[in-house]
């Protein structure tokens, strides 16, 4: 019985002590309750600023820019735009094949080489067929109507070609006429099919060698190179031919 009474007394004493501690913790000291915080004077903002606006032109440019059309449906491509996209894609695919495969590189560089050769031939006014068909016979003479220079009336043929302004044909006849005169003077031995180089070798010790060489140059330049001979050029070649005849007399 005494034990129960002691425990009951101890329980009430504990409750009373706990209540006293709470009331002390919530109290405010008398000397701190009337403290006033210091007042600060805040000055007004006096910084001047300029009000800026947006340029209407810039805004319209942004509106017209497709990259800034958020939430608005894009306009469809025109037929021309679709064609250009297809063409660019096709060219890109072809270039990819030409540059990334062995066969493509061969075709690409071969085409570039042929194109460069074609441009050179056009600039020099050379017929491409001559590279394959006339090379073997470039140094041999071409005779029309006779196989022997002694059967051709060169004086008449030259006058006829010059009158018809066929100066390229006249230059060819003039060179053949020069060979006929050399053969008549027994300075060379005329043989059909003989090359021009061989005739020059036979004439290398004669004073007319240089003039024949010049006539040969004009002949091959105009006949095999297909270069046009103007009237002025033909008159110059006639002067060379007259000097050649003077060397023979």
Secondary structure as UniProt FT lines:
FT   HELIX           2..25
FT   TURN            30..34
FT   HELIX           56..64
FT   HELIX           66..68
FT   TURN            70..71
FT   HELIX           79..100
FT   HELIX           102..124
FT   TURN            128..129
FT   HELIX           130..133
FT   TURN            136..139
FT   HELIX           149..151
FT   HELIX           154..163
FT   TURN            164..165
FT   HELIX           167..184
FT   TURN            185..186
FT   TURN            192..193
FT   HELIX           196..202
FT   TURN            203..205
FT   TURN            207..208
FT   HELIX           209..223
FT   HELIX           231..248
//
